[in-house]
């Protein structure tokens, strides 16, 4: 994939948000920025523990802020940059928000399986089955830098410390 300088700049911003999330109290190291017409319309990190809200993933937080910023629930023409391949919930929210392009850093094979749904579900399946032929999903931008924020795929994590299990 040939990434543009603009893609890389926005992913660097998502990485910055993820690092803030890693350092913050009650936030986690997943960063997301939503851009339309060259401007940020929403951004955030994972705030599940801050709000005691299992839906407060970085992508959902950024979509909520983008919707509030635009006073609109459709984000047509927007690009969502996220440090980790979106989960099923975030992918479906992107579909419903009519986001035009999703760009992610680390993919499901770059990190521990606890970050994703089991049973071989993949965000590509959600998009393919959504009747959206105007939504592009592109992964691997700055994958090494993004994956460094998370537990590696082969690391031994005790079952009681894993989430989404």
N, C-alpha and C positions, 0 to 999 in steps of 0.2 A: 504494500500500500504506500502510495506517495502522499505523505502528510504535508500540509501547507504550514508556513510559518505561523499563520493565524491559529491553526489547529493546535500546534505546539504551545503557543502562548496561552491559549485557554486551558489546555491540560495542565500547564504549570500553575495556573490560578487554582484549578481543582486540587492539585497536589498541595498547594499552600493551605487551602481550606481543610484538607484531610489532616495535615500536620497540626493545624490549630485544634482540630477535633481530637487528635491523639493526645494533645497536651491539656485539653480542657476537662473540667469536672463534669462528668455525666455525658460527654460527647464521645464519639468514636471516629477512627481515622478513615472515613470515607468522605470524599469531597465531591461536590457537584456544582457546576456553573451552567446556566442556561443563557444562551446568547441569541439575539435576533438583530439583524441589520447592524452587526458589528458592536453591539452594546449589551452589557449584562442586564438581563431583566429579572433574574433570580439566582440565588446561590445559597449554599449551606453545607453543613456537614451532618453526619448522623446524630440525631438528637433524641433517640429512643429513650434513654435513661433520664434525660433532662425533663421530658414531658410525661414520662411513664406512659408512652404511646408507642405501641409496636409498629405503627405505620409511619413514624417520623424518621424514615430513612433519608439520607442526604438528597436523593432525587425527589422525593415527595416534599421535603422541606423547601427545596429550590422551586418546585412547581407551585407550591402554595404562595411563595413570595412573588413569583412571576405573575401568577394570576391576580394577586392583590395589586401589584405594581401596574398592571395593564387594565385592571378592573374588568377582566375577561377570563373565561374558563377555557378558551382555545388558544393554543400557542403555535398556530400555523407559522411555518417558516423558521421556527426556532431550532437551534442545535443544542442538544444536551450533552455536556462533557462530564464524565464521571470516572473516578479512579478505579472503580471495580465494576465488572460487568453487572448490569442491573439484574436484580432478582425478578421473579415472576410478577410480584405486586407492582414494582416500579416500572417494569416493561408495560404492563397493562395500563397503568396510569398514563404513561407516555403515549400509548395508543389512543386512549380516550381524550387526552389533551391535544391530540393532533400535532404532536411534535414531528418535525420533518426529518430529523437525523439524530441518531444516538452514536456518540463516539466514546468508547471506554478504553481504559488502560489495561489493567490486569484482567485476564479472563479466568474462567472457572478452572482451567488446567494449571494456572499459575499460582494458585493458592489452595489452602486446605479445603476439603470438601464441606466443612461445617458452614461455610459462607453461602451455600446454595441449597436449593431444593434437591432432594434425592430422586431416585427413579428416572434418571436420565432426562429430566425436563431441561429445556434450554430456552433462553429468550428468543432465539431464532424461531423456535416452534410457535411461540405466541404471536410473533409478527407475521409469520407465514400464514397462520390461521385467522388473522384479524381482518381480512379483506382490505388491508392497507397496502397498496402497491406504491405509496408515496412516502414510505418511511424507510430510511436506510439505517442499517446497523453496522458499524465498523469498529473493530476491536484491535488492540495491540499497540495503541499509541503510547509511547513511553512506558511500555509494559513492565520493564525491569524496575524502574523507579517506583511505579505504582505498587507492584507486587511486594516490594521491600517493606511496605507499610503493614503487611498482613502475615499471618502464620503460613509457612510454606507448605506445599502439597504433601511432602513426605515427613513433616514433623510429627512427633508423637505427642498428641494432646490428650490428657486424661479425659475420659468420657464426661465426668462431672464438670469440667471446665469448657466443654463444647456447647455452643448454642445451636439452635436450629436442628437439634437431634431428638 
